[in-house]
Amino acid sequence: MHTDGMHPALVITFIAIGVYLLSCHYHPYMKCKTCNRSKESHSTTFKGAFGKCRACDGRVHHVRFGARILNRK
Ligand SMILES: [Zn+2]
């Protein structure tokens, strides 16, 4: 064991991971960019036609990667 502590780059990495996980704890979801929270996927070929957003499956949001780690369900 070294007595001079951890490598500064390692400490920064741990802090960055900590901040990211804390952010994921409070804000576990990301807005769906495909439907922009409208839940709908609009057809570009047939005007006015739309369906459930396939990217988020109508949930409007995506669960962040860090949030999946935090609550392993
Ligand atoms: Zn969506």
N, CA, C, O and the ligand as a Tripos MOL2 file, in Angstrom:
@<TRIPOS>MOLECULE
protein
  293   291    74     0     0
PROTEIN
NO_CHARGES

@<TRIPOS>ATOM
      1 N           0.8340   -1.2220    0.0000 N.3       1 MET1
      2 CA          0.0000    0.0000    0.0000 C.3       1 MET1
      3 C           0.8560    1.2540    0.0000 C.2       1 MET1
      4 O           1.8100    1.3760    0.7680 O.2       1 MET1
      5 N           0.4990    2.1790   -0.8710 N.am      2 HIS2
      6 CA          1.2070    3.4510   -0.9000 C.3       2 HIS2
      7 C           0.6210    4.3820    0.1550 C.2       2 HIS2
      8 O          -0.5660    4.3280    0.4790 O.2       2 HIS2
      9 N           1.4700    5.2100    0.6620 N.am      3 THR3
     10 CA          1.0170    6.1550    1.6770 C.3       3 THR3
     11 C           0.7360    7.5250    1.0840 C.2       3 THR3
     12 O           0.1790    8.3990    1.7490 O.2       3 THR3
     13 N           1.1330    7.7080   -0.1960 N.am      4 ASP4
     14 CA          0.9620    9.0210   -0.8260 C.3       4 ASP4
     15 C          -0.4100    9.1910   -1.4990 C.2       4 ASP4
     16 O          -0.5920   10.0810   -2.3290 O.2       4 ASP4
     17 N          -1.3470    8.3550   -1.1430 N.am      5 GLY5
     18 CA         -2.7110    8.4880   -1.6600 C.3       5 GLY5
     19 C          -2.8750    8.0050   -3.0790 C.2       5 GLY5
     20 O          -1.9510    7.4530   -3.6770 O.2       5 GLY5
     21 N          -4.0540    8.2170   -3.6050 N.am      6 MET6
     22 CA         -4.3680    7.7610   -4.9530 C.3       6 MET6
     23 C          -3.8360    8.7200   -6.0110 C.2       6 MET6
     24 O          -3.5350    9.8810   -5.7350 O.2       6 MET6
     25 N          -3.7320    8.2110   -7.2000 N.am      7 HIS7
     26 CA         -3.2970    9.0210   -8.3400 C.3       7 HIS7
     27 C          -4.3500   10.0990   -8.6010 C.2       7 HIS7
     28 O          -5.5450    9.8040   -8.6060 O.2       7 HIS7
     29 N          -3.9160   11.3560   -8.8190 N.am      8 PRO8
     30 CA         -4.8960   12.4500   -9.0350 C.3       8 PRO8
     31 C          -5.9060   12.1720  -10.1440 C.2       8 PRO8
     32 O          -7.0840   12.5060  -10.0140 O.2       8 PRO8
     33 N          -5.4460   11.5610  -11.2320 N.am      9 ALA9
     34 CA         -6.3460   11.2620  -12.3530 C.3       9 ALA9
     35 C          -7.4140   10.2640  -11.9370 C.2       9 ALA9
     36 O          -8.5580   10.3230  -12.3890 O.2       9 ALA9
     37 N          -7.0110    9.3430  -11.0630 N.am     10 LEU10
     38 CA         -7.9370    8.3190  -10.5650 C.3      10 LEU10
     39 C          -8.9800    8.9650   -9.6590 C.2      10 LEU10
     40 O         -10.1620    8.6220   -9.6990 O.2      10 LEU10
     41 N          -8.5080    9.9170   -8.8340 N.am     11 VAL11
     42 CA         -9.4130   10.6310   -7.9260 C.3      11 VAL11
     43 C         -10.4460   11.4110   -8.7340 C.2      11 VAL11
     44 O         -11.6350   11.3910   -8.4130 O.2      11 VAL11
     45 N          -9.9870   12.1020   -9.7890 N.am     12 ILE12
     46 CA        -10.8850   12.8850  -10.6510 C.3      12 ILE12
     47 C         -11.9180   11.9650  -11.3100 C.2      12 ILE12
     48 O         -13.0970   12.3050  -11.4150 O.2      12 ILE12
     49 N         -11.4490   10.8010  -11.7470 N.am     13 THR13
     50 CA        -12.3490    9.8260  -12.3740 C.3      13 THR13
     51 C         -13.4260    9.3840  -11.3980 C.2      13 THR13
     52 O         -14.6040    9.3100  -11.7480 O.2      13 THR13
     53 N         -13.0150    9.0900  -10.1750 N.am     14 PHE14
     54 CA        -13.9780    8.6520   -9.1560 C.3      14 PHE14
     55 C         -14.9880    9.7490   -8.8370 C.2      14 PHE14
     56 O         -16.1740    9.4750   -8.6550 O.2      14 PHE14
     57 N         -14.5110   10.9930   -8.7700 N.am     15 ILE15
     58 CA        -15.4060   12.1290   -8.4990 C.3      15 ILE15
     59 C         -16.4040   12.2850   -9.6440 C.2      15 ILE15
     60 O         -17.5940   12.5060   -9.4180 O.2      15 ILE15
     61 N         -15.9010   12.1670  -10.8880 N.am     16 ALA16
     62 CA        -16.7620   12.2990  -12.0660 C.3      16 ALA16
     63 C         -17.8430   11.2260  -12.0730 C.2      16 ALA16
     64 O         -19.0040   11.5020  -12.3750 O.2      16 ALA16
     65 N         -17.4470    9.9900  -11.7350 N.am     17 ILE17
     66 CA        -18.4120    8.8870  -11.6770 C.3      17 ILE17
     67 C         -19.4290    9.1510  -10.5700 C.2      17 ILE17
     68 O         -20.6260    8.9130  -10.7350 O.2      17 ILE17
     69 N         -18.9290    9.6460   -9.4400 N.am     18 GLY18
     70 CA        -19.8080    9.9470   -8.3070 C.3      18 GLY18
     71 C         -20.8380   11.0040   -8.6520 C.2      18 GLY18
     72 O         -22.0170   10.8580   -8.3290 O.2      18 GLY18
     73 N         -20.3980   12.0730   -9.3100 N.am     19 VAL19
     74 CA        -21.2990   13.1570   -9.7170 C.3      19 VAL19
     75 C         -22.3300   12.6300  -10.7170 C.2      19 VAL19
     76 O         -23.5120   12.9620  -10.6350 O.2      19 VAL19
     77 N         -21.8680   11.8030  -11.6640 N.am     20 TYR20
     78 CA        -22.7520   11.2440  -12.6810 C.3      20 TYR20
     79 C         -23.8210   10.3610  -12.0500 C.2      20 TYR20
     80 O         -24.9990   10.4590  -12.3950 O.2      20 TYR20
     81 N         -23.4050    9.4930  -11.1200 N.am     21 LEU21
     82 CA        -24.3620    8.5870  -10.4790 C.3      21 LEU21
     83 C         -25.3490    9.3540   -9.6030 C.2      21 LEU21
     84 O         -26.5250    8.9980   -9.5160 O.2      21 LEU21
     85 N         -24.8600   10.4080   -8.9560 N.am     22 LEU22
     86 CA        -25.7330   11.2460   -8.1290 C.3      22 LEU22
     87 C         -26.7710   11.9330   -9.0180 C.2      22 LEU22
     88 O         -27.9460   12.0260   -8.6630 O.2      22 LEU22
     89 N         -26.3200   12.4100  -10.1760 N.am     23 SER23
     90 CA        -27.2190   13.0350  -11.1460 C.3      23 SER23
     91 C         -28.2600   12.0340  -11.6250 C.2      23 SER23
     92 O         -29.4330   12.3770  -11.7730 O.2      23 SER23
     93 N         -27.8350   10.7960  -11.8680 N.am     24 CYS24
     94 CA        -28.7450    9.7440  -12.3260 C.3      24 CYS24
     95 C         -29.7290    9.3610  -11.2300 C.2      24 CYS24
     96 O         -30.8490    8.9350  -11.5120 O.2      24 CYS24
     97 N         -29.3080    9.5130   -9.9840 N.am     25 HIS25
     98 CA        -30.1820    9.1970   -8.8550 C.3      25 HIS25
     99 C         -31.3450   10.1880   -8.7870 C.2      25 HIS25
    100 O         -32.4890    9.7980   -8.5540 O.2      25 HIS25
    101 N         -31.0420   11.4700   -8.9940 N.am     26 TYR26
    102 CA        -32.0760   12.4960   -8.9340 C.3      26 TYR26
    103 C         -32.8110   12.6840  -10.2560 C.2      26 TYR26
    104 O         -33.9980   13.0080  -10.2810 O.2      26 TYR26
    105 N         -32.0890   12.4790  -11.3490 N.am     27 HIS27
    106 CA        -32.6950   12.6150  -12.6770 C.3      27 HIS27
    107 C         -32.4480   11.3480  -13.4770 C.2      27 HIS27
    108 O         -31.5730   11.3210  -14.3420 O.2      27 HIS27
    109 N         -33.2140   10.2930  -13.1950 N.am     28 PRO28
    110 CA        -32.9430    9.0050  -13.8480 C.3      28 PRO28
    111 C         -33.3800    8.8980  -15.3000 C.2      28 PRO28
    112 O         -33.0200    7.9420  -15.9870 O.2      28 PRO28
    113 N         -34.1450    9.8580  -15.7700 N.am     29 TYR29
    114 CA        -34.6520    9.7370  -17.1330 C.3      29 TYR29
    115 C         -34.1080   10.8050  -18.0730 C.2      29 TYR29
    116 O         -33.7440   11.9090  -17.6680 O.2      29 TYR29
    117 N         -34.0720   10.4280  -19.3300 N.am     30 MET30
    118 CA        -33.6850   11.3550  -20.3840 C.3      30 MET30
    119 C         -34.9060   11.5600  -21.2660 C.2      30 MET30
    120 O         -35.6450   10.6200  -21.5580 O.2      30 MET30
    121 N         -35.1020   12.7870  -21.6800 N.am     31 LYS31
    122 CA        -36.2160   13.0980  -22.5770 C.3      31 LYS31
    123 C         -36.0090   12.3690  -23.9020 C.2      31 LYS31
    124 O         -34.8920   12.3040  -24.4160 O.2      31 LYS31
    125 N         -37.0890   11.8230  -24.4490 N.am     32 CYS32
    126 CA        -36.9840   11.1450  -25.7380 C.3      32 CYS32
    127 C         -36.8350   12.1940  -26.8280 C.2      32 CYS32
    128 O         -37.7050   13.0420  -27.0220 O.2      32 CYS32
    129 N         -35.7180   12.1180  -27.5310 N.am     33 LYS33
    130 CA        -35.4490   13.1220  -28.5640 C.3      33 LYS33
    131 C         -36.2340   12.8410  -29.8380 C.2      33 LYS33
    132 O         -36.4670   13.7440  -30.6420 O.2      33 LYS33
    133 N         -36.6400   11.5920  -30.0190 N.am     34 THR34
    134 CA        -37.3490   11.2150  -31.2410 C.3      34 THR34
    135 C         -38.7350   11.8380  -31.2950 C.2      34 THR34
    136 O         -39.1290   12.4020  -32.3160 O.2      34 THR34
    137 N         -39.4860   11.7340  -30.1800 N.am     35 CYS35
    138 CA        -40.8460   12.2780  -30.1860 C.3      35 CYS35
    139 C         -40.9280   13.5880  -29.4190 C.2      35 CYS35
    140 O         -41.9760   14.2340  -29.4070 O.2      35 CYS35
    141 N         -39.8260   13.9910  -28.7750 N.am     36 ASN36
    142 CA        -39.7920   15.2310  -27.9960 C.3      36 ASN36
    143 C         -40.9450   15.2970  -26.9900 C.2      36 ASN36
    144 O         -41.6230   16.3190  -26.8900 O.2      36 ASN36
    145 N         -41.1640   14.2220  -26.2540 N.am     37 ARG37
    146 CA        -42.1770   14.0600  -25.2000 C.3      37 ARG37
    147 C         -43.6220   14.0930  -25.6910 C.2      37 ARG37
    148 O         -44.5410   14.2970  -24.8980 O.2      37 ARG37
    149 N         -43.8250   13.8980  -26.9690 N.am     38 SER38
    150 CA        -45.1950   13.9120  -27.4760 C.3      38 SER38
    151 C         -45.7740   12.4960  -27.5310 C.2      38 SER38
    152 O         -46.9650   12.3260  -27.7950 O.2      38 SER38
    153 N         -44.9480   11.4880  -27.2860 N.am     39 LYS39
    154 CA        -45.3210   10.0670  -27.3110 C.3      39 LYS39
    155 C         -45.6200    9.5660  -28.7170 C.2      39 LYS39
    156 O         -45.8460    8.3740  -28.9270 O.2      39 LYS39
    157 N         -45.6200   10.4720  -29.6610 N.am     40 GLU40
    158 CA        -46.0340   10.0950  -31.0010 C.3      40 GLU40
    159 C         -44.8990   10.0990  -32.0180 C.2      40 GLU40
    160 O         -43.9690   10.9030  -31.9430 O.2      40 GLU40
    161 N         -45.0030    9.2020  -32.9430 N.am     41 SER41
    162 CA        -44.0650    9.1340  -34.0540 C.3      41 SER41
    163 C         -44.8450    9.5170  -35.3010 C.2      41 SER41
    164 O         -45.7840    8.8220  -35.6890 O.2      41 SER41
    165 N         -44.4630   10.6070  -35.9200 N.am     42 HIS42
    166 CA        -45.2060   11.0830  -37.0780 C.3      42 HIS42
    167 C         -44.6300   10.5690  -38.3840 C.2      42 HIS42
    168 O         -43.4150   10.5000  -38.5670 O.2      42 HIS42
    169 N         -45.5150   10.2170  -39.2690 N.am     43 SER43
    170 CA        -45.0920    9.7120  -40.5690 C.3      43 SER43
    171 C         -44.6070   10.8530  -41.4480 C.2      43 SER43
    172 O         -45.2170   11.9220  -41.5010 O.2      43 SER43
    173 N         -43.5180   10.6100  -42.1230 N.am     44 THR44
    174 CA        -42.9900   11.6330  -43.0320 C.3      44 THR44
    175 C         -43.5460   11.4170  -44.4340 C.2      44 THR44
    176 O         -43.5310   12.3220  -45.2680 O.2      44 THR44
    177 N         -44.0350   10.2050  -44.6780 N.am     45 THR45
    178 CA        -44.5700    9.8730  -45.9950 C.3      45 THR45
    179 C         -46.0320   10.2710  -46.1140 C.2      45 THR45
    180 O         -46.4370   10.8910  -47.0980 O.2      45 THR45
    181 N         -46.8360    9.9050  -45.0920 N.am     46 PHE46
    182 CA        -48.2590   10.2280  -45.1070 C.3      46 PHE46
    183 C         -48.5410   11.3190  -44.0870 C.2      46 PHE46
    184 O         -48.4600   11.0940  -42.8790 O.2      46 PHE46
    185 N         -48.8630   12.4720  -44.5750 N.am     47 LYS47
    186 CA        -49.0690   13.6280  -43.7080 C.3      47 LYS47
    187 C         -50.2270   13.3860  -42.7460 C.2      47 LYS47
    188 O         -51.3060   12.9530  -43.1490 O.2      47 LYS47
    189 N         -49.9890   13.6690  -41.4830 N.am     48 GLY48
    190 CA        -51.0340   13.5220  -40.4810 C.3      48 GLY48
    191 C         -51.0750   12.1500  -39.8390 C.2      48 GLY48
    192 O         -51.7100   11.9590  -38.8030 O.2      48 GLY48
    193 N         -50.3980   11.1960  -40.4540 N.am     49 ALA49
    194 CA        -50.3860    9.8530  -39.8770 C.3      49 ALA49
    195 C         -49.3580    9.7750  -38.7670 C.2      49 ALA49
    196 O         -48.2280   10.2440  -38.9020 O.2      49 ALA49
    197 N         -49.7710    9.1780  -37.6790 N.am     50 PHE50
    198 CA        -48.8130    9.0190  -36.5840 C.3      50 PHE50
    199 C         -49.1490    7.7820  -35.7430 C.2      50 PHE50
    200 O         -50.2620    7.2590  -35.7830 O.2      50 PHE50
    201 N         -48.1670    7.3480  -35.0000 N.am     51 GLY51
    202 CA        -48.3360    6.1910  -34.1280 C.3      51 GLY51
    203 C         -47.5320    6.3720  -32.8610 C.2      51 GLY51
    204 O         -46.9330    7.4220  -32.6260 O.2      51 GLY51
    205 N         -47.5310    5.3420  -32.0580 N.am     52 LYS52
    206 CA        -46.7780    5.3940  -30.8070 C.3      52 LYS52
    207 C         -45.2900    5.4820  -31.1310 C.2      52 LYS52
    208 O         -44.7960    4.7860  -32.0180 O.2      52 LYS52
    209 N         -44.5850    6.3370  -30.4080 N.am     53 CYS53
    210 CA        -43.1540    6.5040  -30.6460 C.3      53 CYS53
    211 C         -42.4370    5.1750  -30.4280 C.2      53 CYS53
    212 O         -42.5560    4.5540  -29.3710 O.2      53 CYS53
    213 N         -41.7050    4.7590  -31.4300 N.am     54 ARG54
    214 CA        -41.0250    3.4690  -31.3460 C.3      54 ARG54
    215 C         -39.7320    3.5530  -30.5390 C.2      54 ARG54
    216 O         -39.2840    2.5680  -29.9530 O.2      54 ARG54
    217 N         -39.1430    4.7470  -30.5210 N.am     55 ALA55
    218 CA        -37.8630    4.9010  -29.8170 C.3      55 ALA55
    219 C         -38.0180    4.7180  -28.3070 C.2      55 ALA55
    220 O         -37.1850    4.0770  -27.6660 O.2      55 ALA55
    221 N         -39.0940    5.2880  -27.7390 N.am     56 CYS56
    222 CA        -39.2990    5.2020  -26.2910 C.3      56 CYS56
    223 C         -40.5030    4.3370  -25.9560 C.2      56 CYS56
    224 O         -40.8250    4.1770  -24.7790 O.2      56 CYS56
    225 N         -41.1760    3.7780  -26.9480 N.am     57 ASP57
    226 CA        -42.3530    2.9350  -26.7790 C.3      57 ASP57
    227 C         -43.4900    3.6910  -26.0720 C.2      57 ASP57
    228 O         -44.2280    3.1120  -25.2740 O.2      57 ASP57
    229 N         -43.6180    4.9720  -26.3700 N.am     58 GLY58
    230 CA        -44.6930    5.7830  -25.8090 C.3      58 GLY58
    231 C         -44.4780    6.1930  -24.3650 C.2      58 GLY58
    232 O         -45.3900    6.7260  -23.7320 O.2      58 GLY58
    233 N         -43.2780    5.9500  -23.8310 N.am     59 ARG59
    234 CA        -43.0100    6.2990  -22.4290 C.3      59 ARG59
    235 C         -42.4430    7.7110  -22.2990 C.2      59 ARG59
    236 O         -42.2750    8.2100  -21.1860 O.2      59 ARG59
    237 N         -42.1540    8.3470  -23.4100 N.am     60 VAL60
    238 CA        -41.6530    9.7260  -23.4730 C.3      60 VAL60
    239 C         -40.1960    9.8610  -23.0110 C.2      60 VAL60
    240 O         -39.5030   10.8060  -23.3890 O.2      60 VAL60
    241 N         -39.7500    8.9250  -22.2050 N.am     61 HIS61
    242 CA        -38.3980    9.0740  -21.6810 C.3      61 HIS61
    243 C         -37.5750    7.7880  -21.8590 C.2      61 HIS61
    244 O         -38.1060    6.7230  -22.1720 O.2      61 HIS61
    245 N         -36.3130    7.9240  -21.6550 N.am     62 HIS62
    246 CA        -35.4000    6.7920  -21.6570 C.3      62 HIS62
    247 C         -34.7340    6.7460  -20.2900 C.2      62 HIS62
    248 O         -34.4140    7.7890  -19.7200 O.2      62 HIS62
    249 N         -34.5270    5.5620  -19.7700 N.am     63 VAL63
    250 CA        -33.8340    5.4260  -18.4920 C.3      63 VAL63
    251 C         -32.3420    5.5710  -18.7590 C.2      63 VAL63
    252 O         -31.7900    4.9200  -19.6460 O.2      63 VAL63
    253 N         -31.7040    6.4280  -17.9860 N.am     64 ARG64
    254 CA        -30.2800    6.6820  -18.1940 C.3      64 ARG64
    255 C         -29.4590    5.4550  -17.7970 C.2      64 ARG64
    256 O         -29.8510    4.6560  -16.9450 O.2      64 ARG64
    257 N         -28.3180    5.3450  -18.4450 N.am     65 PHE65
    258 CA        -27.4320    4.2030  -18.2080 C.3      65 PHE65
    259 C         -27.0700    4.0820  -16.7190 C.2      65 PHE65
    260 O         -27.1080    2.9920  -16.1490 O.2      65 PHE65
    261 N         -26.7240    5.1990  -16.1130 N.am     66 GLY66
    262 CA        -26.3420    5.2010  -14.7000 C.3      66 GLY66
    263 C         -27.4870    4.8010  -13.7910 C.2      66 GLY66
    264 O         -27.2710    4.1590  -12.7630 O.2      66 GLY66
    265 N         -28.7050    5.1760  -14.1630 N.am     67 ALA67
    266 CA        -29.8790    4.8440  -13.3600 C.3      67 ALA67
    267 C         -30.1540    3.3440  -13.3940 C.2      67 ALA67
    268 O         -30.6470    2.7660  -12.4260 O.2      67 ALA67
    269 N         -29.8270    2.7290  -14.5220 N.am     68 ARG68
    270 CA        -29.9930    1.2760  -14.6380 C.3      68 ARG68
    271 C         -29.0280    0.5560  -13.7030 C.2      68 ARG68
    272 O         -29.3510   -0.4850  -13.1300 O.2      68 ARG68
    273 N         -27.8420    1.1300  -13.5640 N.am     69 ILE69
    274 CA        -26.8470    0.5310  -12.6670 C.3      69 ILE69
    275 C         -27.3270    0.6750  -11.2200 C.2      69 ILE69
    276 O         -27.1990   -0.2470  -10.4150 O.2      69 ILE69
    277 N         -27.8800    1.8510  -10.9070 N.am     70 LEU70
    278 CA        -28.2890    2.1390   -9.5290 C.3      70 LEU70
    279 C         -29.4260    1.2540   -9.0470 C.2      70 LEU70
    280 O         -29.3600    0.7040   -7.9480 O.2      70 LEU70
    281 N         -30.4850    1.1100   -9.8690 N.am     71 ASN71
    282 CA        -31.5530    0.2020   -9.4360 C.3      71 ASN71
    283 C         -31.6540   -0.9900  -10.3510 C.2      71 ASN71
    284 O         -32.5140   -1.0510  -11.2310 O.2      71 ASN71
    285 N         -30.7810   -1.9200  -10.1380 N.am     72 ARG72
    286 CA        -30.6990   -3.1440  -10.9340 C.3      72 ARG72
    287 C         -31.9710   -3.9690  -10.7890 C.2      72 ARG72
    288 O         -32.1030   -4.7890   -9.8810 O.2      72 ARG72
    289 N         -32.8920   -3.7320  -11.6980 N.am     73 LYS73
    290 CA        -34.1420   -4.4710  -11.6190 C.3      73 LYS73
    291 C         -34.2190   -5.5060  -12.7350 C.2      73 LYS73
    292 O         -35.2060   -6.2340  -12.8350 O.2      73 LYS73
    293 ZN        -40.2940    8.8900  -27.9900 Zn       74 ZN74
@<TRIPOS>BOND
     1     1     2 1
     2     2     3 1
     3     3     4 2
     4     3     5 am
     5     5     6 1
     6     6     7 1
     7     7     8 2
     8     7     9 am
     9     9    10 1
    10    10    11 1
    11    11    12 2
    12    11    13 am
    13    13    14 1
    14    14    15 1
    15    15    16 2
    16    15    17 am
    17    17    18 1
    18    18    19 1
    19    19    20 2
    20    19    21 am
    21    21    22 1
    22    22    23 1
    23    23    24 2
    24    23    25 am
    25    25    26 1
    26    26    27 1
    27    27    28 2
    28    27    29 am
    29    29    30 1
    30    30    31 1
    31    31    32 2
    32    31    33 am
    33    33    34 1
    34    34    35 1
    35    35    36 2
    36    35    37 am
    37    37    38 1
    38    38    39 1
    39    39    40 2
    40    39    41 am
    41    41    42 1
    42    42    43 1
    43    43    44 2
    44    43    45 am
    45    45    46 1
    46    46    47 1
    47    47    48 2
    48    47    49 am
    49    49    50 1
    50    50    51 1
    51    51    52 2
    52    51    53 am
    53    53    54 1
    54    54    55 1
    55    55    56 2
    56    55    57 am
    57    57    58 1
    58    58    59 1
    59    59    60 2
    60    59    61 am
    61    61    62 1
    62    62    63 1
    63    63    64 2
    64    63    65 am
    65    65    66 1
    66    66    67 1
    67    67    68 2
    68    67    69 am
    69    69    70 1
    70    70    71 1
    71    71    72 2
    72    71    73 am
    73    73    74 1
    74    74    75 1
    75    75    76 2
    76    75    77 am
    77    77    78 1
    78    78    79 1
    79    79    80 2
    80    79    81 am
    81    81    82 1
    82    82    83 1
    83    83    84 2
    84    83    85 am
    85    85    86 1
    86    86    87 1
    87    87    88 2
    88    87    89 am
    89    89    90 1
    90    90    91 1
    91    91    92 2
    92    91    93 am
    93    93    94 1
    94    94    95 1
    95    95    96 2
    96    95    97 am
    97    97    98 1
    98    98    99 1
    99    99   100 2
   100    99   101 am
   101   101   102 1
   102   102   103 1
   103   103   104 2
   104   103   105 am
   105   105   106 1
   106   106   107 1
   107   107   108 2
   108   107   109 am
   109   109   110 1
   110   110   111 1
   111   111   112 2
   112   111   113 am
   113   113   114 1
   114   114   115 1
   115   115   116 2
   116   115   117 am
   117   117   118 1
   118   118   119 1
   119   119   120 2
   120   119   121 am
   121   121   122 1
   122   122   123 1
   123   123   124 2
   124   123   125 am
   125   125   126 1
   126   126   127 1
   127   127   128 2
   128   127   129 am
   129   129   130 1
   130   130   131 1
   131   131   132 2
   132   131   133 am
   133   133   134 1
   134   134   135 1
   135   135   136 2
   136   135   137 am
   137   137   138 1
   138   138   139 1
   139   139   140 2
   140   139   141 am
   141   141   142 1
   142   142   143 1
   143   143   144 2
   144   143   145 am
   145   145   146 1
   146   146   147 1
   147   147   148 2
   148   147   149 am
   149   149   150 1
   150   150   151 1
   151   151   152 2
   152   151   153 am
   153   153   154 1
   154   154   155 1
   155   155   156 2
   156   155   157 am
   157   157   158 1
   158   158   159 1
   159   159   160 2
   160   159   161 am
   161   161   162 1
   162   162   163 1
   163   163   164 2
   164   163   165 am
   165   165   166 1
   166   166   167 1
   167   167   168 2
   168   167   169 am
   169   169   170 1
   170   170   171 1
   171   171   172 2
   172   171   173 am
   173   173   174 1
   174   174   175 1
   175   175   176 2
   176   175   177 am
   177   177   178 1
   178   178   179 1
   179   179   180 2
   180   179   181 am
   181   181   182 1
   182   182   183 1
   183   183   184 2
   184   183   185 am
   185   185   186 1
   186   186   187 1
   187   187   188 2
   188   187   189 am
   189   189   190 1
   190   190   191 1
   191   191   192 2
   192   191   193 am
   193   193   194 1
   194   194   195 1
   195   195   196 2
   196   195   197 am
   197   197   198 1
   198   198   199 1
   199   199   200 2
   200   199   201 am
   201   201   202 1
   202   202   203 1
   203   203   204 2
   204   203   205 am
   205   205   206 1
   206   206   207 1
   207   207   208 2
   208   207   209 am
   209   209   210 1
   210   210   211 1
   211   211   212 2
   212   211   213 am
   213   213   214 1
   214   214   215 1
   215   215   216 2
   216   215   217 am
   217   217   218 1
   218   218   219 1
   219   219   220 2
   220   219   221 am
   221   221   222 1
   222   222   223 1
   223   223   224 2
   224   223   225 am
   225   225   226 1
   226   226   227 1
   227   227   228 2
   228   227   229 am
   229   229   230 1
   230   230   231 1
   231   231   232 2
   232   231   233 am
   233   233   234 1
   234   234   235 1
   235   235   236 2
   236   235   237 am
   237   237   238 1
   238   238   239 1
   239   239   240 2
   240   239   241 am
   241   241   242 1
   242   242   243 1
   243   243   244 2
   244   243   245 am
   245   245   246 1
   246   246   247 1
   247   247   248 2
   248   247   249 am
   249   249   250 1
   250   250   251 1
   251   251   252 2
   252   251   253 am
   253   253   254 1
   254   254   255 1
   255   255   256 2
   256   255   257 am
   257   257   258 1
   258   258   259 1
   259   259   260 2
   260   259   261 am
   261   261   262 1
   262   262   263 1
   263   263   264 2
   264   263   265 am
   265   265   266 1
   266   266   267 1
   267   267   268 2
   268   267   269 am
   269   269   270 1
   270   270   271 1
   271   271   272 2
   272   271   273 am
   273   273   274 1
   274   274   275 1
   275   275   276 2
   276   275   277 am
   277   277   278 1
   278   278   279 1
   279   279   280 2
   280   279   281 am
   281   281   282 1
   282   282   283 1
   283   283   284 2
   284   283   285 am
   285   285   286 1
   286   286   287 1
   287   287   288 2
   288   287   289 am
   289   289   290 1
   290   290   291 1
   291   291   292 2
@<TRIPOS>SUBSTRUCTURE
     1 MET1         2 RESIDUE 1 A MET
     2 HIS2         6 RESIDUE 1 A HIS
     3 THR3        10 RESIDUE 1 A THR
     4 ASP4        14 RESIDUE 1 A ASP
     5 GLY5        18 RESIDUE 1 A GLY
     6 MET6        22 RESIDUE 1 A MET
     7 HIS7        26 RESIDUE 1 A HIS
     8 PRO8        30 RESIDUE 1 A PRO
     9 ALA9        34 RESIDUE 1 A ALA
    10 LEU10       38 RESIDUE 1 A LEU
    11 VAL11       42 RESIDUE 1 A VAL
    12 ILE12       46 RESIDUE 1 A ILE
    13 THR13       50 RESIDUE 1 A THR
    14 PHE14       54 RESIDUE 1 A PHE
    15 ILE15       58 RESIDUE 1 A ILE
    16 ALA16       62 RESIDUE 1 A ALA
    17 ILE17       66 RESIDUE 1 A ILE
    18 GLY18       70 RESIDUE 1 A GLY
    19 VAL19       74 RESIDUE 1 A VAL
    20 TYR20       78 RESIDUE 1 A TYR
    21 LEU21       82 RESIDUE 1 A LEU
    22 LEU22       86 RESIDUE 1 A LEU
    23 SER23       90 RESIDUE 1 A SER
    24 CYS24       94 RESIDUE 1 A CYS
    25 HIS25       98 RESIDUE 1 A HIS
    26 TYR26      102 RESIDUE 1 A TYR
    27 HIS27      106 RESIDUE 1 A HIS
    28 PRO28      110 RESIDUE 1 A PRO
    29 TYR29      114 RESIDUE 1 A TYR
    30 MET30      118 RESIDUE 1 A MET
    31 LYS31      122 RESIDUE 1 A LYS
    32 CYS32      126 RESIDUE 1 A CYS
    33 LYS33      130 RESIDUE 1 A LYS
    34 THR34      134 RESIDUE 1 A THR
    35 CYS35      138 RESIDUE 1 A CYS
    36 ASN36      142 RESIDUE 1 A ASN
    37 ARG37      146 RESIDUE 1 A ARG
    38 SER38      150 RESIDUE 1 A SER
    39 LYS39      154 RESIDUE 1 A LYS
    40 GLU40      158 RESIDUE 1 A GLU
    41 SER41      162 RESIDUE 1 A SER
    42 HIS42      166 RESIDUE 1 A HIS
    43 SER43      170 RESIDUE 1 A SER
    44 THR44      174 RESIDUE 1 A THR
    45 THR45      178 RESIDUE 1 A THR
    46 PHE46      182 RESIDUE 1 A PHE
    47 LYS47      186 RESIDUE 1 A LYS
    48 GLY48      190 RESIDUE 1 A GLY
    49 ALA49      194 RESIDUE 1 A ALA
    50 PHE50      198 RESIDUE 1 A PHE
    51 GLY51      202 RESIDUE 1 A GLY
    52 LYS52      206 RESIDUE 1 A LYS
    53 CYS53      210 RESIDUE 1 A CYS
    54 ARG54      214 RESIDUE 1 A ARG
    55 ALA55      218 RESIDUE 1 A ALA
    56 CYS56      222 RESIDUE 1 A CYS
    57 ASP57      226 RESIDUE 1 A ASP
    58 GLY58      230 RESIDUE 1 A GLY
    59 ARG59      234 RESIDUE 1 A ARG
    60 VAL60      238 RESIDUE 1 A VAL
    61 HIS61      242 RESIDUE 1 A HIS
    62 HIS62      246 RESIDUE 1 A HIS
    63 VAL63      250 RESIDUE 1 A VAL
    64 ARG64      254 RESIDUE 1 A ARG
    65 PHE65      258 RESIDUE 1 A PHE
    66 GLY66      262 RESIDUE 1 A GLY
    67 ALA67      266 RESIDUE 1 A ALA
    68 ARG68      270 RESIDUE 1 A ARG
    69 ILE69      274 RESIDUE 1 A ILE
    70 LEU70      278 RESIDUE 1 A LEU
    71 ASN71      282 RESIDUE 1 A ASN
    72 ARG72      286 RESIDUE 1 A ARG
    73 LYS73      290 RESIDUE 1 A LYS
    74 ZN74       293 GROUP 0 **** ****
